[in-house]
Amino acid sequence: MEPNGILIYAELDDNNNLKQVVTELLSKARQLKEKLWNQRVMACLIGPRINYDNIISDLGNYGADEVIVVTDDRLKIYNKEYYAKIFSDIAKKYPPRIILIGATNKGKEIASYCAMEFETGLTADCTNLDIGENHLLLSTRPTFGGQLTADILCSTFPQMATVQQNIFKPEYKEQNPTVNFHWFDLDKIEKKIEVINICKKTASTFDISSSKIIVSGGKGACKDNGFALIHELAHKLKGTVAGSRSAYEAGYITKAQQVGQTGKIVSPKLYIAVGISGANQHIEGIKNSGKIIAINKDKEAPIFKYADIGIVGDLFEIIPELIEKIDKEECNE
Ligand SMILES: Cc1cc2nc3c(=O)[nH]c(=O)nc-3n(C[C@H](O)[C@H](O)[C@H](O)COP(=O)(O)OP(=O)(O)OC[C@H]3O[C@@H](n4cnc5c(N)ncnc54)[C@H](O)[C@@H]3O)c2cc1C
């Protein structure tokens, strides 16, 4: 069968809500299909047996022409062996020209398994997607440590790409998708992994991709208890703590809190960069922020080129002043 259409993995979160990255990928796929003779955009939804009516209509409204649903109560807890096998078998059944998957932990597992099954290429962590020469998917991603961007054309099918959340804008246009339910014989899947327990994420590893306010610390804050000030400011602003790779390497934040090319792409309304120089790889992760405030004692620091408000000064003086101002405002309310 000729490869046809664009297939997207409709990932759900732990509460069976649709991940935002899926709506973003669908909206992008709706643009791409115009350059592909209007081939179908398909979303593959895998999960336990629950009512997916709202999710299916969201998938349609964000761009899916067709929703393929596989449900089974054994899919209640994510298991790569089930999910990756089901997704790649569905992909083989249809088979699409293009497969797009969110670059989440689960998405990355499913994408790599699927690429291996098809023996095709996979461009990971793309920062743009388009249709290039010969109607092939043109995937753009940073390379050489973020110093260059590479445009990659994959000539084997399906052409696969993963994309982090917040790269594309979701666009809502009402549309009713066709829905196809598939039954899958899970007993036939040889399972080598048994999930025996799930530990819920703690507040400190809250998903920064969805935070509205982020206070982010860099190497400049990795001394003299600078991160205690960052936590206090984030708490006052009801925001989330994040940081640069230097802060991660110094052990002040977890990998899930690292912002940038090899961390998370964020799009908060407010991003406060404290003691962060503004290396390309960090900027890559904050470009979609609403407003950026930078606090740095070096007036030449590159971060100031990207900041809406730049404060040149020592964070150990500036942040206590900011906290004091917030406290006063709260008292006056
Ligand atoms: C392949 C690759 C991928 C990478 N991925 C990422 C990534 O995802 N995210 C990322 O962040 N980096 C990434 N990096 C690293 C990146 O190149 C920089 O090294 C890193 O971002 C620097 O972190 P920083 O700004 O915290 O530290 P620095 O560059 O050392 O900057 C510290 C800043 O703090 C300021 N400062 C010091 N003391 C104070 C004070 N008291 N008050 C105010 N300001 C002060 C200094 O003036 C300085 O500007 C990557 C690098 C490579 C090669």
The ligand as an ORCA input file, in Angstrom:
! r2SCAN-3c Opt
* xyz 0 1
  C      25.106     20.263     23.260
  C      24.852     21.232     24.370
  C      23.585     21.300     24.890
  C      23.319     22.200     25.926
  N      22.040     22.274     26.443
  C      21.763     23.210     27.371
  C      20.429     23.372     27.876
  O      19.512     22.635     27.519
  N      20.210     24.338     28.788
  C      21.201     25.185     29.243
  O      20.910     26.055     30.080
  N      22.455     25.033     28.808
  C      22.773     24.066     27.904
  N      24.054     23.919     27.481
  C      25.121     24.675     28.184
  C      25.255     26.114     27.731
  O      26.134     26.181     26.630
  C      25.839     27.010     28.870
  O      27.054     26.446     29.273
  C      24.910     27.106     30.080
  O      23.609     27.476     29.668
  C      25.453     28.158     31.035
  O      24.670     28.176     32.188
  P      24.576     29.491     33.071
  O      24.067     30.619     32.258
  O      23.829     29.113     34.308
  O      26.111     29.709     33.527
  P      27.159     30.765     33.049
  O      27.271     30.854     31.583
  O      28.415     30.480     33.810
  O      26.554     32.159     33.535
  C      26.410     32.525     34.864
  C      25.936     33.966     34.869
  O      25.647     34.350     36.211
  C      26.036     35.693     36.363
  N      26.232     35.918     37.802
  C      27.191     35.387     38.605
  N      27.014     35.771     39.875
  C      25.926     36.581     39.890
  C      25.239     37.288     40.909
  N      25.639     37.263     42.184
  N      24.157     38.033     40.567
  C      23.736     38.102     39.283
  N      24.353     37.444     38.268
  C      25.432     36.681     38.562
  C      27.280     35.848     35.536
  O      27.498     37.203     35.179
  C      26.974     34.955     34.347
  O      26.406     35.693     33.269
  C      24.346     23.036     26.451
  C      25.634     22.948     25.890
  C      25.884     22.070     24.866
  C      27.255     22.027     24.284
*
